[in-house]
Amino acid sequence: MKNYVFGYARVSTEFQNLDRQLDALKKHGVDHIYNEKMTGTKKERPELMKMLDRMTAGDTVVIESLSRLGRSTKDLIELTELFHSNGVNLISLKEAIDTHTSTGKLLFTLMSAIAQFERDVIADRTREGLRSARARGRLGGRPKADEAGIKKAIKLYQTRQYSIREIEELTGIKKATLYRSLKNKQYG
């Protein structure tokens, strides 16, 4: 199976020109270029999504610079982790990063470590916040659903005369709570 070299080019507005990036990617010999004119702050970029869907292990993604792939550090880290976990190499021409090399692999490792650190810090803050709330008498988490409301929702559901949306409106019980209660068979 052939490994492909994909190029990705992006400018932030319709008025900007992709030519410089496209020329650099073509010079590098990519097989297919995905390009778009939209801000990098948007998570859902259609051409990027198409490229991500098409990538397989052993493929390579070439970009003119890291700023073209993502506008935030978090976005770049998430994308590089995705490439790494899928066995896809990344080449950034401006920064001279190539994950085929030892230095490029080191960059991936550092970015993954930073991402893990960020996740750990968020988890620590969440735990600290919950401890602080409990010390003040607050439990945290979602409030428990009303028992009578759940029983009413189940009875309405069992009549098969109401849609789930109607049951939610009539009882205030959310669909997930209703289905979880039916599955647990704790009511009836």
C-alpha positions, 0 to 999 in steps of 0.5 A: 500500500502506497504512503501518501504525502499530503499538503495543507495550506490555509490563509485566514481570509478570502482576500489573502493569497495561498500561492506562496504556501502552494508553491512551497508544498508543490516544490516539496512534492506532495501528492495532494494539497488540501487548502482553505481560506478560513481562520485557524481559530475555527475547530471545524475546518472542512479541508483539514477534516477531509485530510484527517479522514484520509490519512493512514499510518505511514503517510506524511503531512507537509505544512508551510508553517505550524501557524497554518495548521493551528492558531493555538498551542492547544490545537497544535498539540491535539493535532500533533498527538493525533498524527503521532497516534495514527503513525502519520509524520509531520513536516513543517517547512518554515520551522524545519521540523520533520518527525522522520528525524530524531529532532522531530520525534523529540518535538512530538515527545515534548508536545505530548508531555506538555499536553499531558501536563495540561490535562493533569493541571486541569484535573488537579484544579477540578479536584481542588475546586470540588474539595473547596466546595465540599468544605463549604457544604456544597456537593458538586455534580449534577442535582439528583432527578426528582423521584416522582418525576422519574416515575411519571416519565416512566409511566408516560413512556410505557403508555407509548402515547408520547414522544420522548420530547413530550415526556421531557416537557411534561416532567422535566426529566431528561431523556438520558435519565429516563433511559438510564432509569428504564435500564436499571429497572429501579422504578416500575 
